Amino acid sequence: MSAVVSVAGLERRYRDHRALAGVGFELESPCIAGLVGRNGAGKTTLLRILAGQELPGAGRVHVFGAAPLENDAVLRRMILIREDQTYPDLRVRQVIASAALLYPRWDAELARTLLDAYELPPARQVKKLSRGMRTALGIVLGLAARAELTLFDEPYAGLDAVARTFFYDQLLADYTAHPRCILLSTHLVDEAADLLERVLVLDRGRLVLDTGTDDLRGAATAVTGPAGGVERFVAGRETLGWRTMGGQTRTVMLGRLDPRDRELAEHLRLRLEEVTLQQLAVLAAERPESGLTTARAS
Ligand SMILES: Nc1ncnc2c1ncn2[C@@H]1O[C@H](COP(=O)(O)OP(=O)(O)OP(=O)(O)O)[C@@H](O)[C@H]1O
């Protein structure tokens, strides 16, 4: 199967700042992936380049087998919804009508359902919507377009927890019914963890982790307890981030646990906790050379 997205050696500089440095990965369809990274890591830059809205500095960027920039045949098959999405001076219903014309796989019924669910008034001018309502409109467009490549750039600005959960549910339901390639940049990776099949972590322009989320689950364990016990337990294993507070030492141990590890932990009175996807992303960024990155997908 050919890749929907194929990126190799991607570089992007802004004057002397390297926003993207040697980024390479492929996405095939169907896939629902998270793009994670701290502020300024390069997520928006990458998504804009994929969406043909920005020039790559160097490297290869292929979407549906061709460069996306000014390529209508490619651009009609994808949508990018940004947090700071701007809209022309139109009413909600006019934005919806334009999108229906633009996107060949537009689902009008889904658009209606989502507009109702987010209580978006069709006659209201977009510029008079609240921040959260404008975000919701982006979500309606992003889902109802049902584009073969759907890019969401932190689509939550101003959305409350209930509305965000509704978004994840809708995204997963629609993806399950109509599998396609979805890349979602997010700071709230644990919230979205259950729906992500893969996670890409950018750090200062570099792709420091690219792996299936199933491979990451259980790939690291937080070990907490008396210092001597923790040291004995993790001896010979790779660890990250030691911390001692109130007589309790905590570290993150890489590698999977076996039943004997659990017995030993009990014997040493240690607490073992699975590390969340968010914590793993932070660790991967802090220590790109760590054993975590060996979980890298092909
Ligand atoms: N047009 C531009 N001119 C100069 N620098 C830019 C421009 N666009 C992005 N940058 C810089 O490139 C880096 C990556 O920015 P980008 O917006 O891609 O990060 P991000 O991961 O999306 O961050 P955030 O999570 O804060 O949205 C940042 O240091 C940013 O300041």
The ligand as an SDF file (V2000), in Angstrom:
LIG
                    3D

 31 33  0  0  0  0  0  0  0  0999 V2000
    6.6190   32.5420   10.0880 N   0  0  0  0  0  0  0  0  0  0  0  0
    7.5640   32.3410   11.0010 C   0  0  0  0  0  0  0  0  0  0  0  0
    8.6080   33.1860   11.1170 N   0  0  0  0  0  0  0  0  0  0  0  0
    9.5870   32.9630   12.0340 C   0  0  0  0  0  0  0  0  0  0  0  0
    9.5890   31.9180   12.8930 N   0  0  0  0  0  0  0  0  0  0  0  0
    8.5690   31.0590   12.8210 C   0  0  0  0  0  0  0  0  0  0  0  0
    7.4940   31.2240   11.8850 C   0  0  0  0  0  0  0  0  0  0  0  0
    6.6360   30.1880   12.0380 N   0  0  0  0  0  0  0  0  0  0  0  0
    7.1270   29.4290   13.0510 C   0  0  0  0  0  0  0  0  0  0  0  0
    8.2820   29.9500   13.5090 N   0  0  0  0  0  0  0  0  0  0  0  0
    9.1230   29.3940   14.5860 C   0  0  0  0  0  0  0  0  0  0  0  0
    9.3400   28.0180   14.3130 O   0  0  0  0  0  0  0  0  0  0  0  0
    9.2560   27.2500   15.5130 C   0  0  0  0  0  0  0  0  0  0  0  0
    8.1770   26.1950   15.3650 C   0  0  0  0  0  0  0  0  0  0  0  0
    6.9210   26.8350   15.3830 O   0  0  0  0  0  0  0  0  0  0  0  0
    5.5530   26.0080   15.2880 P   0  0  0  0  0  0  0  0  0  0  0  0
    4.4330   26.9900   15.2450 O   0  0  0  0  0  0  0  0  0  0  0  0
    5.6540   25.0570   14.1620 O   0  0  0  0  0  0  0  0  0  0  0  0
    5.5660   25.2000   16.6740 O   0  0  0  0  0  0  0  0  0  0  0  0
    4.3920   24.3520   17.3740 P   0  0  0  0  0  0  0  0  0  0  0  0
    4.9990   23.0390   17.7370 O   0  0  0  0  0  0  0  0  0  0  0  0
    3.1800   24.3200   16.5120 O   0  0  0  0  0  0  0  0  0  0  0  0
    4.1510   25.2040   18.6860 O   0  0  0  0  0  0  0  0  0  0  0  0
    2.7940   25.4140   19.5820 P   0  0  0  0  0  0  0  0  0  0  0  0
    2.5550   24.1230   20.2950 O   0  0  0  0  0  0  0  0  0  0  0  0
    3.2110   26.4990   20.5170 O   0  0  0  0  0  0  0  0  0  0  0  0
    1.6890   25.8100   18.6560 O   0  0  0  0  0  0  0  0  0  0  0  0
    9.0040   28.2460   16.6330 C   0  0  0  0  0  0  0  0  0  0  0  0
   10.2310   28.5810   17.2260 O   0  0  0  0  0  0  0  0  0  0  0  0
    8.4170   29.4490   15.9290 C   0  0  0  0  0  0  0  0  0  0  0  0
    8.7150   30.6530   16.6030 O   0  0  0  0  0  0  0  0  0  0  0  0
  1  2  1  0
  2  3  1  0
  2  7  2  0
  3  4  2  0
  4  5  1  0
  5  6  2  0
  6  7  1  0
  6 10  1  0
  7  8  1  0
  8  9  2  0
  9 10  1  0
 10 11  1  0
 11 12  1  0
 11 30  1  0
 12 13  1  0
 13 14  1  0
 13 28  1  0
 14 15  1  0
 15 16  1  0
 16 17  2  0
 16 18  1  0
 16 19  1  0
 19 20  1  0
 20 21  2  0
 20 22  1  0
 20 23  1  0
 23 24  1  0
 24 25  2  0
 24 26  1  0
 24 27  1  0
 28 29  1  0
 28 30  1  0
 30 31  1  0
M  END
$$$$
